[in-house]
Amino acid sequence: MSVVQLSPRVEELKRVLTDFVENECIPAEKEYREALGTGAQRWKTVPPVMEKLKARARELGLWNLFLPKEYPEGAGLSNYEYAILCEIMGRSHMIAPEACNCSAPDTGNMEVLAKYGTREQKDKWLRPLLNGEIRSAFAMTEPAVASSDATNICTRIERSGGGYKVSGRKWWISGAGHPKCAVFITMGKTDTTAKKHQQQSIVVVPADAPGVTVVRPLTVFGYDDAPHGHCEVVFDNVWVPAENLVLGEGRGFEVIQGRLGPGRIHHCMRSLGMAERAVELMVERVQSRHTFGRAIAEHGVVLDYIAKSRMDLESARMLVLRAADMIDKVGAKNALKEIAMAKVVVPTVVLAILDRAIQMYGAAGVGQDTPLAEFWAGMRTLRIADGPDEVHTRQIAQLEIRHQNARKAARLAAKSKL
């Protein structure tokens, strides 16, 4: 749903993408899971159906839709337009985003390289990422510190022999397990004596560089999310050439803020797609089962669940579209409050919808025969990923106080001129 008139091109993309997701991606989910296999095989396998669907998405013109229109490498869409399409991909979160080359963390990493990368970095890393030839990971979070405050990051990036040596331990590095993961966009400190937000830098680290070790995959409520996974990774004196530095020393915060703003909204967009699928499954279930002499849908509490889910979902969608529109109009830096509000509200709302749908499925809702349990695990994690709720609510409050104080000062200034 859009609150503004979409262009004929976007309407056509929406139609084609909907057909692709509903009739090709969702039906392929079982085949994809089975092809992954078991044990160590899950980290070595790219299911053939994924490569088939990637080729199909390119054929349909559904490739790289995420990169905003200010980048020549992108599809020419606004963030608002992409929000409409990204939600559709979220309905098949396991397959559709990757099939369209629009999955995290690659989208954020590609935007970093498109926005800040040198010509050499773009040729070496951005081009194969845009072509879907390789995958990537973003290495920031660390087990030894509270990484929700990125100034705590203690991985060192030190000058050495015409380049840099990277040393540190990271974890929850999404994408690091994928057999096609070829590069880490890595955050660390280059100067611990600089100002607090100028100590950090970003470097591009090849996944096959000596000293890079993927220690283990980590599970999310028991799900390993293979083959991309979320891994613990050690960088043991990993040397990279100076040209792998992104933007410049001490500019890591600038880079990650440019990356995380749109990335947070992308997560929210996909989450709405999961919620829509959950509502559909819930409504289907309660009309097909009977308890105490009537259809489950005829019980008052169930009608309440359905109504609340629809109201919550529509409200959350408006926040996401508002944030996307603000990014288009004033940039991510000036849309911090709108992005933060969406990032807090959407996972909470979608979790509530999933919980109701699971309740309506009973025991089946927590098993593997529906996507609901896996959706729930991902949504609960999203309340932590890309900044926990508490960090975002703190920012929202601070921005609101600043806004109200500015309004008050303006009113007083106006009165003084009378």
C-alpha positions, 0 to 999 in steps of 0.5 A: 500500500502506498499513500502517494501515486506510484509511477507506472514503472514502479506499479509494473515492478510491483506487479512483476515482483509480487508474481515472482515472490508468490509463484516462484520464491515462496513455492521454492522455500521447501526445496531450498531448505532441503538442498542445504542438507545437514551438518557442515554441508550447510555451510558449503552449499548454495542451493541450485534453486537460488541461482535459478531464481537469481537468473530469473530475477535479472531476467524480470528486471528485479535486480539491485532495486535497493540502491537509491537513484542518486547512484548510477549503479542503482535501479533509479528508485527512491527510498519510498518506492523501494519500500513498497517493493522491499516489503513484498520481498519480505514475504519470502525473507529466506529467498526473495531478497537474495534472489533479487540481490537485495539482501542484508548485509550486502545491500549496506556494504554495496551502498558503502562502496557506492557512496564512499569507495574509490574507483579501484574499490568499486571495480574490485568489490562493488562490481562483483557484489552488484553482479551477484558473483560474491557475498559480503559481511559487515564486521563491527560487533565484538564479544568483549564490549557493549557494541551498541555503543560503537565507541567501545569497539576495540579491534585495532587497525594499525599502519604497517608496511604501506598498509594496515594490520587488523587485529580483533575478535568480532561476532554476530557477523552476518553473512560470514558463513556463506561460501561466496563471502569474499569480503568483510567491511570491517570497523576498528580503531586507528587512533585511540588518542583522537576525539571519541568519534574520530578514533574509528576507521573502516577497511575492506578485508578480503575473506581469504586474507591470511589471519582471517578465521571464521571460528564458529557459526552462532545460532539465533534461538536455535536457527543457524540461518545457513548458509550465510549465518552469523559468525564469530570471526578472528582477525589475527594481524591481517594485513591489507594495503592502504588502498583498502581504507574507506574514505579516510582514517578517523571517518568510520562513524561517518561511514557506518551512519551512512550505511545503517540509516537506510539499512535499518529501514530496509529491515523494517520494510522486509519485516512488514512483508513477514507480518502480512504473510503472518496475517494471511496464515492466521486468517486462513487457519482460523477459518479452517479449524473448529473448536467448541462447535464453531469455527475458530474465527467466530470466537470474539478473542480471535476477531480481536486478534485479527483486527489488532493485527491489521491496525498495528500493521497499517500503523507501522507501515505508515512510520516506515513510509514516512521515514523512507520519504524523509530520507529521500527529501532531507537525507538519512542524517536529517531523518534520524528520528523517523528512522529510529521510530520505525526501527523501534515500532516495527519489530515490536508490532510484527512480534505481536502479530506473529505471536497471535498467529502462532497462538492460532496455529497452536503447536504447529505454530512453533514448529517447522511446518510454517514460517512463523517460528523462524519469522519470530526468531528473526524479529526478536533479534531485530530488536537488538540488531542495528542498535537495540530499542533502548538506544533508539528510544533514547535518541528519539527522546533527545531529538524530541526535547531538542525540537520542543526547545527550538519551538519554544525559543522561536515563540519567545523570539517572535513575542520579543519582536512585538 
